[in-house]
């Protein structure tokens, strides 16, 4: 029993240390992926993500997974529907 508690304690300690690093890496990767986007694509992606997150939160009653899923789907839809004629 004590071995299990010790293992869980170490895992919890590790996750508290690693979480900021993982969040930072995800943020850098996300921002790097948006580097080649036009301002219009960026705006539509952000608006789509916001609307998707709001919809996911309302549908699920605030469940984090559904909210993030709604933001991802909304961001993709916002980016895909952008018709930027100046790019070509």
TAHUMO-V617010 format. One line per field, one symbol per residue. ss: DSSP state (H for helix, E for strand, L for the rest). phi: phi as a letter, one per 30 degrees, with the letter a starting at -180 (. if undefined). psi: psi as a letter, one per 30 degrees, with the letter a starting at -180 (. if undefined). Layout:
ss->???
phi->???
psi->???
This chain:
ss->LHHHHHHHHHHHHHHHHHHHHHHHHHHHHHHHHLLLLLHHHHHHHHHHHHHHHHHHHHHHLLLHHHHHHHHHHHHHHHHHLLLLHHHL
phi->.dddddddddddddddddeddddddddddddddcdcddeddddddddddddddddddddcijddddddddddddddddddddccdddc
psi->eeeeeeeeeeeeeeeeefeeeeeeeeeeeeeefgegkleeeeeeeeeeeeeeeeeeeeefggkeeeeeeeeeeeeeeeeefkijfff.
